[in-house]
Amino acid sequence: MGNLMGALRYKEPSTVEECDSTWETDSEGDEHPEGEQDSGVSESISAPESGENPDCFSQFNDMPESFTKMKRSFYAAKDLYKYRHSYPNYKEPRLRNEYRNVRFYQNKIPLVPDGIYVEEILTKWKGDYDKLEHNHTYIQWLFPLREQGLNFYAHELTQDEIKEFQNTPEAKRRFVLAYAIMLDFFGIKLLDKNGNVARASNWKDRFQHLNESQHNYLRITRILKSLGELGFESYKLPLVHLLLEEALERGTLANMRHSALEYFVYTLRSHSQRRALLRFAQLHYQPPENFIWGPTKKRGSAGTRASRMESPRDRSARIPRALKQGSPNRPEEELEEVDVMEVMEWKTTKLSRSHHYGRAETEKYTETVPL
């Protein structure tokens, strides 16, 4: 019944503006409107329709921004709108739910087609960057979604399976371990059970690789989505904030900045967190006139006018405070200790500020297609 009612209520968005409600209520203390703040379980969910991605192969854009008109991607906005609203207008499969994603994370079945168990990945793959880079079948199993990816042997999540996963401590513990392995692959270290992150000791080499391998941005988008689906919404904000810092303020991931702004930010379900990230990005974006992710003029409200009248000093002081606010969707405390982490890594630290290393005049970006 829930799916039927969801189908009747759902109206397909036809513009970027209809997909993006980030700036509709621009006040720092506002509540999250219904439909954009949940733990991954709702009455109606949907998967993307096949063939709805006309521009997903426009993968790279190496023209200088000054020579091209910047515009938002409707495909990206629509894809993330559906994700944030728990995939409205979706019909559950009629086949019996075998909870394959849960069973995989319980180490009861291997991923297909490679026949590898999750425990082998967690114990033997960390630091094997060649394997993590060149194997393209594991990511769909480690970070499942309610949408079909390129590995057709991987199983889409269902509403019931999400609930089962969130009630299975063993699966959640291994999921956090898998997340830590991928962060290490990117040059990032998971600091604590709240999802705080910082540069890893080998960040220079890994960031150089990440800056030059835009297909990994697709993986990051998938990971962020999966975090939200499986009860770790609070892990998104620290990661996206760090990536924006590196891309815009420090210049170490200059090629990532479009993907970070067009995709990563919009995986967050909280309006206020998206606004805080975008305000932070606008402070550092160059050239500033090409920043296209701010509020539209027609949406001007008391909140947006107040924001525009703020001094740069006041705004730069307020934004970090907003970014430190935790997500209301905290993971449960019963998570077991993540044993591959060193004990000293489980503490919250502040990211040290540094001078940026320069900005790229041009950028390449990747449209997000299902992995």
Buried (B, 14 or more C-beta within 10 A) or exposed (E): EEBEEBBEEBEEBEEBBBBBBBBBBBBBEEEBEEBBBBBBBBBBBBBBEEEEBEEBEEBEBEEEBEEEEEEBBBBBBBBBBBBBBBBBBBEEEEEEBEBBBBBBBBBEBBBBEBEBBBBBBBEEBBEEBEEBEEBEBBBBBBBBBBBBBEBEEBBBBBBEBBBBBBEBEEBBBBBBBBBBBBBBBBBBBBBBBBBBBBBBEEBEEBBEBBBEBBEBBBBBBBBBBBBBBBBBBBBBBBBBBBBBBBBBBBBBBBBBBBBBBBBBBBBBBBBBBBBBBBBBBBBBBBEEEEBBBBBEEEBEBEBBEEBEEEEEEEBBEBBEEBBEEEBEBBBEEEBEEBEBBEEEBBEEEEBEEEEBEEBBEEBBBBBBBBB
